[in-house]
Amino acid sequence: MTRMLLRCGQLIDGVGRTMSDAAVSVENGVITRVRPWTSESSEDVARHDVVHDFGDRTVLPGLIEAHGHMGLLGAGLERSAAEIAAQVFRNVRQALREGFTTVRDAGGIDGGVAACVSTGLVPGPKLMPSGPFLSQTGGHADQRDRWHGHGPVTIPGLVRVALVVDGPDEVRRAAREAFRAGATQVKVCVSGGVSSGGGLDRCQFSVAELRAAVDEAEGHGTYVHAHAHSAASVRHGIAAGVRHFEHGSLLDRETAELMAEVGASLVPTLLVLHRMIATAPPETAATLTALMGSMRESMLLARDAGVVLGSGSDLLGIGQRDRAEEIVLKSEILGPMAALVSATSVNATILGIADRVGSVAEGKVADLLVLDGDPLTDPGVLIRPGAVSAVFQAGVLAPREGAGDAA
């Protein structure tokens, strides 16, 4: 049995509480005690095999990313399978270094990537892959060349972007394929998207098709989450039994109230729009800026209606960095504590893992982030170079930058 003790200058517990000068005991990767440091005796300290003194720093739960895309590397020059793998694992390692100890990959990677992490071949957060997007013909994730039908690269066990399916039977089979390849939940597209040009306000898939995916997921003891921008598409998903939605940038009050009534969650994704605006030509930037404003308003509508609000960055491409900027952006709207809670205990609830992670409490896995600064007074510390002092996964100190790099 390995016993570890952490002294925390400030402890943020992930559910909205703080404690100054706290002590956290960990045995075999599980938190066993949380109490004031002043209650520790010298004998108590001596019983631990390892003592970490973070008395001048902030400790909080490991961050949880509810909408990542580790394997969506973007268009560009043709890449070999080896380079794709290297870039995917670089994204995975970087997420851990930045303090993310769990990531729901919301479409792109196969279960093989998650297995490489869980077996210790590659350092990274616990990955919960949704596998390929399920898209109708001509839907948001139908990335085939329009005239020749060529689709994006598919590498079994590594990357599979989408399965284009029509009709309840095809949807059911696709969901089964996703689970067979290691998906922990299924992602469907029920509206167009910013990048697909399919119309944000258009509903995709029929209720019967979506219901087939929901039934199959429930049979596997899990859930469906949906790419959905518009109020109409969210209502469309709710009618089919979907209860987890991404983006939600065009909500109205009635839809937000319906979401709260049925217990639906929403994961807004501000960072991807923020990054796109920064690099877009002026006309496109203006359109995206208006959409960002609408997403902010939708977040407030959802919050005021009582909808469970999670946190996801929707980062894409190679060299993904500073995904915690999503929390910084949410802090401007919801306040720093609410933004942190959304990325810890709330995300854990949405992902169905709140019994294990998401808060610093007895019986929880010791996934912890140590910051040189206070994110409640200065949220920007989350992305400040060098501010991440340590990341623990199940009580084990994660490798720092430079360790195990192959990419």
N, C-alpha and C positions, 0 to 999 in steps of 0.2 A: 504494500500500500504506500502510495506517494502522497505526502501532505505538503500543501503549499499555502503560504500566507501572503496576502497583499495588503499593504497599507495604502490607503487612497486619500489624497488631500481633499478631493471632492468625489463622491460617488453619485452618479446619476443612474437610477435603477431601471429605467426603461418604461416605467408605468406612470411617470410624472412626479416622482419624489427624489429628493436629494438628501445626502448626509455628508457632513463635514468630518474629516479625519476618521474615516471608516476602516474597518478591518474585514476582509473577506477570506474565509478559509475554504480550501479546495482539497478534496480527497479523491484520488483516481479520476480526475477530470470533472467532478461534480461539486457544486457549491454546497458546503455543509453548514456554514454559519455566516451571517452578516450582522455586524454590531459595531458600536463605537470603538475606536482604537483605545480609548482610555480605559475600557473594560478589560483589556488584555493584560495579563500578568507576565512576568518574565518566564514563568513555567509554561504558560500557554504558547508563547513564541517559540520556546525551545522544543516543543513537541512537533514542530513542523520541519520537514526536510529542507525546504527552500523558503526563504523570505525575500519578497520584493518590496522595497521601500519606494512607493510612489507618493510620498507625503506632500510633494509640491505639484502634483499632477491630477488630472481628472480621469476617472475610470468609469466606463459605461459598457453596456452590453455590446458585443460584436454587432456591427451594422448588418441589416438584411436588405438585399436588393430584390424587389418584387418584379422588376421588369428589365432584365438584362438580355443582351444578345451577343454572347461571347464568340459565336461562330459566323455572324453576319459581317463579313470583312469588306463588303462594298465592291463596286465594279473597278476595273483596272486591267493591268496587264495579266496575261494568263499566268496562273500560279500552279506550281506542282503540289501534289498531295503533301509532300514533306513541308513545304513552306506554309501551306494552309494550317497544318497541325502546329507548326512552330508559332504562328501568329495567334492561333486560338489559345494555346497554352500560355503565351505571353499575356494575353488579356486576363486569363484565369489567375495567374500569379499576381498580376498587378492589382486586381480587385482585393485579394487577401492583404497585400501590403498596405492598402489604403484603409483597412479596417473592416472589410466586408467578410464575414465569416459564413454567410449563407447567401446564395444567389439562385433565384428562380429564373432560369433561362427561358424567356418567353417566345421561343421559336428559333430553331437553327441547329443547335448541337444535338447529337444523338447521345444515348446513354453511355456509349463507350468513353466519352470525355469524363462524365461523372465517375465512371468506374476507375479511370486512371487517377483521379483525385482521391477517391475513397480508399483505394488500395495503397496510396502513398507514392505512386510513381511520379506524380506531379504535385507540388504544393499548390493549394488553392482553397477557396471556400467550399463548403458543402454545396454541391450543385443539384438543383431540382429541375431537370430538363422537361420542357413541354414537347420536345421532339419537333417534327415539322408542323408548320402552320397547316390547318385544314382550310382550304379555299375553294369556293365555287369557280367554275370556268369563268374567266374574266374578272374574278374577284381580286381583293386587295393583294393577296400573296401569289397570284398567278403571274409569275415572272417569265413565262415562256416568250421567246421571240414571236412577235405577232404573226409573221408570215411563214416561218419555218418550224415553229413549234419546239425549238430548242429551249430547254430549261436551264436553271442555274446548276452549278456543280453539285453533285451528290456523291459523298464518300461514306459508305456504310460504316457506322461506328464512330464517325467524326462529325460530319455536317450533312444535313438534309433539310433544305429550306422549306419546302412546301409539298403537300399532296393535293392535287387539284381533283376534286371529286364532285359528283352531282347525284342527287337522289339519296334517300335515307340509307339504302343498303350500301352504297359506296362510302358514305360518311361513316357508317358503323365499321366497315372493314378497315378504313383508314385509321380510325381511332384504335382499333385492335393492333394494326401495324405499329402505330406509335408506341403503344404500351409494350408490345413485343420487343421493341428496340430500346426500352428503358425509360420511356416517359413516365413522369410521376403525376402528370395531369395533362390535359389536352387543351390546345389553343385553337379557337375558331375565329374567323373574320366575319363580322356581321355588318360592317360598313366599309366604305372606301377609306383610303388613307392619304396622308400628306404626300407620300412618295409615289403612290400608285396612280393617282389621277382618276380614281374610280368614283369620286364624288363622296364627300364626307357625310352627306345627308342621305345617301342611298342605303337601303337595307339589303343585305346579302344572305344567302341561304334561306330556305323556307323554314317555317316553324317545325315542320315534320323532320327536315334534315337536321336541324339543331337539336331536336328532341332525341334523335338517334345517338348523337354524340353524348348528350347528357346521360341517357340511359346506360350507354357503354361505360362511361366514366364512373357512374354510381356503382355499376357492377364490379368495377375494380377498386371500389372503396375510396374514390377520389372525385375530382370535380373538373368542370370545363371553365376556362376563362376566355373572355371574348375581347378582341380588338373592336372597339365601338366608339365612334366620335359623337354621333348625333343622339338627340333625345329619342328620335324614332327608332334608331337601331338598338338602343338600350331597352326600350319597351318591347321590341321584337324579340330580343334575347330573353327577357324576363318571361314572356309568354311561352317560351320553350323550356323554361326551367333553369336557364343560366343565372347564376347569382354572383359572378365575379367579372368585373369589367375594367378595361384598360382605356386610358386617355380621357374619355368623357368630356371632350372640349366644347360641346354644343348642347349642354343640358338646359332644361327649363325647370321651373319650380315644381310643376306637377310630376315630372319624371323623377326628380330628386326625392320627392315625398314617396313616390311609389317604390323607389329603391330602398328607402328606409323601412317602408312597410313590410317588404318581403325579405329584409335582412341582406340586401345585396351590398357588395363592397365596390369601391372605386380606387384605382391606382392612377392618379394623374401623372403625367410625364412632361415636366417643364423643361428639363435640361436639353433634351434633343431639339426642341424648338429654339431654345436659347442659342445653341451652337449653330443651328441652321441659319438663324437670322444674322449671326455674325459674319457668315461667309456668302450670303446670298446676294445677287444683284438687287439694286434698289426696288424695283417693282415687286419682285418676289419677297423681299424682306418686308415690305409694307403689308403684304398679304399674311405672311407668317406672324408679324407683330400683332395684327388684328386677331389672329387665331390664339396667340398667347394671351391676349387680354380676355378673350372669351373663355379660355381654359381657367384662368384665374377666377373669373366670375362663377364658372361652373363649380370650382372647388368650394367657394364660399356658399353657394346654394346647397351643395351636397352636405357640407359641414353643418349648416344651420338646420337642415332637415334631419340630421342625425345619421347620415350615411357613414359607414366605416371607411375612413380615408387612409390608404396605404401610401407607399412611396416607391417610385421606380424611375430610373434615369432614361431608359430606352436608348442608351449609347450604342452606336454602331461603328464598324470599321476596325482598322488595325490600330494598335497602340492606344487602346482606350485608357484614358486617365481622368482622375478627379471626378469620379462618378458621385462622390458625396456633395458635389456642387448642387445636385438636386435638392439636398436637405437645406443647403444655404438659401436657395431660391424659395423653397417652401417656408423657411423661417420668416421671410419678408411678408408672407401672407398670413400664416397661421401662428407665428411666434416660434421662437427657438425650441421651447420644450415640446410643443405639439408636433413640430417637425421631427424632432428626435424620437418621440414616441411612435410616430407613424412609421419610422424606419427601423424600429426595434420590436416592441411588443405587438403593435397593430399588424405589422407585416407578418409576424410569427402567427398571429391568429388567422390572417387571410390564407397563409400557406398551410395551415393545419398542423403547425409544429409548436404551438404555444406551450404545450406541456413540457417541452425540452429546452427551448431557447427563447430569447427575446427580452429577458429581464434578468437582473442580478438578484436572485432569491434562492433560498435553500431548496435543494432538489433539482435545480436547473443545471444544464451543462455549462461549464466555465468557458464560454466563448466571450472574450472580453477585449475591449479596446482601451488603450491608455493614450491620452492626449496631453501634450505640453501646452496647456491653455484651457480656457473655459468656453465651451461652445454655447453656453446659455447667454453669456454677455458678448461673445464674439463668434458667431457661427462660422465665420471664415476660417477659423483654426482647423476645421475639418479638411480643408484643402491646402493649408499652408505647408510649403516644403519643410520637411523635417519635424513637423508637429506630431506625427504618429510615432510615439515612443515605443510601443510594443503592441502586439496582437497575440492573443492566446486562443487556441482552439482546443476545447476540452482540457484546459489547463496546461497545454503544451505551448511553449513559446514558438510562434511561427517564424520561419526564416525571413531575414531582412533582405532588402534590395541587393542584388548581386549574387545571392545564394541560389544555386541550381539553375542559373540562366543558360538557356540554349539558343534563345532567339535574339 
